Amino acid sequence: MKAYPYYPQRKIFDLDGLHDFAWLGDTVTLAAFSPENVTEYPEKAAVPGVFDLCSDHYGQRGLAVYRFPLYDLPENRILRLKIGGLGLAGRVFYDGTEIARSLAPYAPVTADFSSGCGKSHELLIAVDNRFNAQTPYDFFKAYYDFYGFGGIYRSVSLEVLPETDRLERVQVTTLDLNTGKVALKILTNSTKSELPCRITFDHGKEKALTLPCENGVAEWITNVSDFRIWSPEDPALHTVTVALEDDSIVERFGLRTIEARNGKIILNGKEIFFDGINRHESDPQLGPVQTLPGMLQDIQLIKNAGMNFIRSVHYIPDQAWLDLCDETGMLLWIETLGWGLAASELTPQTLPYFMEQNRIMIRDAYNHPSVLILGMLNECASDAESSVEFYAELLKDMHKEDPTRLRSFAGNKNVRDLCMDHVDVISLNCYPGWIEDIRDCETLASEMIKPHLTKLADFYSQESFGGKPIFISEIGACGLYGIHDDDFAQWSEEFQADFMRTAAEVICEDGRFSGYTLWQFCDTRSYQRGHIRTKPRGFNCAGIVDEYRRKKLVYNALANFIKNKKKD
């Protein structure tokens, strides 16, 4: 799917569609793969699409290869390949030569290379969905509580880059909401000390400028004419077009500010409370592949429940999703992949891999006003002394890349956590009565919520934490669609509705919390074989709707609570 930024002057080849496909299974590793390993392509596969949901390869793990014949390419030009995300790991070849690797599922892949001579060429994308793909760092583990799909998750395209100076991105930073003052940071490949350019806001009057340029970066501070402030109630968006001699870029942005102050989260100068939900990119038939109608339906369901905030878990989200949230006024937390990792994996050797994923996510999200919080390392070893420096370095680099947003991580170590000193928002995952305190068989699970949350609020309200906002990033329980019990038996819809509504009530009543994101929006595919007693059907069934978006009792229970709360 097309997403901002746009490059109006570039020729772009859309490579989505039906392509030649070869299944190699476990005959060769990703590291040892060579194009010569494939002698024929007997099948077809859709891009975007995942092969392990297709009937011929359902549930299989191994190596697959997609072939893209390319025709009518300009000769001896620099091309840019863009893959929105794939998984679990991949290698990309152009005319038999490797041009890119993908180590992190869902992370965008970009590669610049020469088209060479001739009009006909061949692009191969080898994708491996085995958990140990023999890459330098294995980002996806078999124990992750969401399914590791194999395939090309998002769109693929090929751009012909300008032969002269070109534009990479334009980062727009809000400086003053009262005057519409913004700072433009224009990123180019230019080696010149001055950058002649033309700048237009909202298709208005063009302004010709010559800006100082150092290391390919030019900056300009100006006021946006006839500006409007972006907010959930009025998601007003602006565009800026920057043009060079042979290239131009259209970026979209919103004027808004976000900060943490005195234990509260402040949006556009006013305190805001987050009624929210966690959301995976998940479809029962398409897996991680997203469609525009599907994404819009999810947002409408969440907004109709009265919620204003989504935590997009647990990987870099689709850029089209960010565009849609910008347009609909939905507020977001986004995060990079890293789930339940031990301290032995958070080392100086692995730090560069996580840092690179953070940078990719932050740079792509910079102009999206919907994105308020940047996250990472869900439920990892933040209680280990050896991890403190790792967290500190990652969060420091986050701030360097984007000092305008709030930083956090969702930790489940609660009062044992050692890394909350380095965040802007203290975010806590907890499951009293569902995962924690499960040996108490006499007490209703919902009755365990308030004592647990009060203990957390007391601990993180200490002066040593500097008055940071406290946020419950996960709390919830599972309910099986269509299963009912008037005595709130576990796994019934009544049990789940009672539990999650109580959690929302307790959090809202305690003024020390700045919000919550309940776990989770829809039921999602999880372990297929392990942990079968906690994952019936191979699904995490904590959704307020099931995988087909059918509402459970909890959906209306939450919607009514939020609606009545707003009346008060």
Phi, psi and omega in degrees: 000142180289137180216157176294149005277161175255149177236086190300332185268354183268143171279126184235127177263119176276117184260008175293150178143201180264127186228161176298144188216137176230132178259115180260347178059228181257024181285339181208148176277161177297318182297325183269355185297142173221148178307334178292346178291343182250120179258338178206158179239088188279352185238173173238147178218147180274143174232119359291155178171160178239137185279338184274008167252355177279149188300323183291335184229028184300124177073004182276150177236135181167201184254134177231153182230130175256135179245131179241099172293136182240132182232154173060035174281144175294144184280144173052044175243154176278125179252153176236116175272134176233123174242121185296335179162146176215179180192151008269333176211159183205161172228145185237134183233138175239117183050041175087353181254132180291132180239347182197157172227150175236122181255329185254120175305143178077345183284136177300146179239130179229138179214131174256137182201165180275139179290334181075196182264161178089163183261340184247133182217176183221129176249131176240136173238112178266126184236132181239124179254017173283150186288334174243089185273012179057041172262165182303326174221129181269099186290331186248125182256154181296337183271001180299140182275041168203148193287138177268094184281155177249125178152191178255107191286328190226179189296155177235135179215164180228123181252143171266116184278152179298150179280340178257203180302141180230160179261134176263296178213164170232114179268128183249122181243127177287126178254326183208116180288338182284329184246353184074024181285133178225158173248129175258129174245107187264118183258124183225179172257012185291143174256005182279159178275347177226146182238103172287127182208167177234132186235134181226134173256131173052040176060027180271214183286133181279140179240124179271131183222156167236111188254144172301141184225125180229125182054038177080008183243125175239145183229149180208134177250132183205177175250138176278125180288145176050045185282156172229147181277136177279134177208165177301326181282330181221082184283068182285131183238148177238161173238152171229132178247125176245130183235136170253191182297315185236015182208153175208158181219142175243117176250146175247144184208169175228145177274112178196160177232154177218137178205162173250128184209128175053044177077008182235160173258129188244116177251121180054038176085359182236143179296139178228144176248134182265113165262107190219183185213150172272140181224125168272155169278096192214130178223138185295335180254332185253353182066236183277356181285129183255144171243155180299314177298322180295316179296318180295320177299318179299314180298318180296318178298318181291316179294323180291340173278000178089006185273149183239004190214140177230131168265112179277110187246161338247047189198168180299125184281164176297135180297328177296328176296318179296319177302315183293321177292323174304315186288329184261356179079020178276133181270146190227147159248131175238155183208162178264166184285137179160104193229116173062033185281144178281162180300330181294344179262351180258082189231167175302333181286327181267346182307315182301326180293318179288323180295321180294320178296319176302315182295318177301311182298313186293317181294322178289330185268356194306317186269006182270110183293339180293335184277113181253326185235135176255127183235174182192167166047064178295124174051043177265189191279062180280003175260004181261134179304322183291345182269345188301314181294324178299309178299316183299317181293317179296315181290325176297316180292325174304313181295323178297318180290323183209094180281000185269347184248164178275145181245144178200176166213148180272107183256144177246016179271352174053240186285353178268358185292139182249001190245004183288349176295340190259001182257167172268331179231127177279116185240131190231131172259127179208148183223062179298131178082354178241303173256319177267155177059032187280351181277352176278101185268356183261331184271136175299135186305320182297336180284347178274349188290308186299312179301321182293312182290326177297320177299317179294316180297319178299315184296312185274002172270359178297150183301331183297342180266005169068024177067033179284149175300145178248129188229134176267103187277340173210132167198141182169185179202160184271151172214134181272125181304126177089356179261124187231148177200123183288347179259019176058043177297145178306143180079354176280158177295326179295318178300312182296317181297317178297316183295309188285326175294318178299318179300314179297319180298313182298316181296318182291327182285334180270109186295355181276347179267144178260002178149187183204157164231109181292152176259115359213185183287302182231154174299137185229148180295137184225222180301135177268330185234317180281159175055039188294336181285340179254357181228070178301139183069005186075025182237149162275112191260030182272008182293147172281346165232160178277186186296337178267009178070027172278131186288135170268172179304326184297330182301306181290329177299316178290317181301317179293320179297312182295320179298314181291325178297320181292329177295322181292000000 
